[in-house]
Amino acid sequence: MTAFRILLALAAFALSTSDAGAQTERITLHAASAFDGKGRSIPDVTIVVANGKIADVRSGEAVTPTYDLRGLTILPGLIDTHVHLDTHFGKDGTASNRGETPAQAMLYEAENAYITLMAGFTTVQSIGSPSDVEARAAIARGVMPGPRLLTSIRPVNENSGTPDQIRAFVRQVKADGADLVKLFASKSSREGGTQTMTDEQVAAACGEARRLGLRTWVHAHSPSSIRAAVNGGCTVVTHGSQATPAELQLMASRGVYFEPNIGLVSQNYLENRSRYFGIGNFDEQGFAFTEKGIPMKLEMFKNALKVSGLKLLMGTDAGAGAHGRSAEEIIYRVQIAGQRAADALAGATSLNAQAIELGTRIGTIAAGMDADLIAVDGDPLKDITVLRRVRFVMKGGKVYRNNLFTPVSAPR
Ligand SMILES: [Zn+2]
């Protein structure tokens, strides 16, 4: 090493240590109350943040906070376990994205990441697209605003081959950087949702993923496809629109998480019918299934609420037109389906964190957790629609949104 190089290395070291020093300075938030993610409310709350983490949580203390969030409620950053962050309405105004360059598509994904974070979702799981790998890396570099991103990259389906070929596929997708494995075990709800992968194919994918330490998210509508996922040792059943009380009970007794999507995805397709119509199975018959599915899913969800021990995750399946509106799923579950607000909020925070194996870092407000904190304009336990009024977003101790109040004192 030349002397000049040594000097450069020393300068870089000095820079990095002074950065670390800046990060250890404390930021305090004060608000009317906080919901801790697990069911507990903390009145007159002060949260101390240092080095990107929650250092302390206190109640009833007179402080001059860095951020005075009076009148607001602080929540853990929300988590959506099922989005398709790459999907968007492109230059022709539809979801077909005809004639788009990869660079254009990537920028739409960056926009979706931004609006998702601004809506209070500090972590999402994209299920999934190869472009997520680059989006995940860009967000992690810390400049482009977006939620902490997990992705399945590419899915397994009935055409992925023999059980051995499927195991090889799972190893490859892990090598490519997948955080989880997505399986399509049934047809789309727009095609009736019957089982597509064999029980053996499902078991091969979920078994190999488990062996490698990866979680599995199984798209399954019909009862038999749900049973294949449970019996195959998979982590999560998503959709489950045709689940009967028997499948709901089976998931609960086997500890399989259930991620129904009842309040946003179908409604969004119908609201944006002309922007989807004519693409793949978005035809007359597909939309008829979608319309019929809304009351059917509502009934199924009401049955799910009656099953004790069933772990109901908050995932939306948000596609083009739905990004930034993930909270609508929570609002629908509470307002229309009658879920307790505290349970629905725990589903979107601590329970979701546990399901994506980040439960020791995010989803709960407690000392030692990452400082992913949002504030909403009102008390969501009394009026769940305040989730539409996110005023403050912090991720990893960094403030990304603060559009009601300015700091009363700059961070020291
Ligand atoms: Zn999906």
Residues whose N, C-alpha, C, O or C-beta is under 5 A from the ligand:
A	BS01	ZN	I127 D317
